[in-house]
């Protein structure tokens, strides 16, 4: 079986796959031997692929090596089921590469916009011809709340809440309305503008905030929480 590991800025995600069938997924705040042991328990893992936005974690590779697992670390040089046309591929986050691979697997031969709403929110476009030219990076919800608090003298640190409208009637409501409505407007406008160029555009929403944002998007889309680790497994199978 395969093991796909995604180490993000604020979470650790891993999935066990039997070829292309997802068997088990675990989410954790931090990576550790205990979390890996729990994920792998009861399964014979032969191959693993790792995507990390952090520096390489020797603990993970050492544990997997001791367990007899062949390890691949995803990077822009890894053979992929699509073509990277990003002008600085060495700076391209491997989580974004994996998400594009997941989109390629879900919608082969179609134009796809991938919206990954996590610590940062990324917008990536995979074109129907199999070319990935890039996308945009924007602050995520929590980062926006944190920035208002950290870079001002009196604004409180808040978190998401559905009690907001288009215009705030007090400071807390104004912050929530500005941050949350602003992000929702941003997402919907990205989709609206790209649909003008790609009328058959498919939209995938993923990332830690995807469940919160799901019902707030005005356009047809699918929500796939595990898009990145699914894409990692797809890349692993592609290189088998």
Order of alpha helices (4+ residues) and beta strands (2+ residues): beta-beta-beta-alpha-beta-alpha-beta-beta-alpha-beta-beta-beta-alpha-alpha-alpha-beta-alpha-beta-alpha
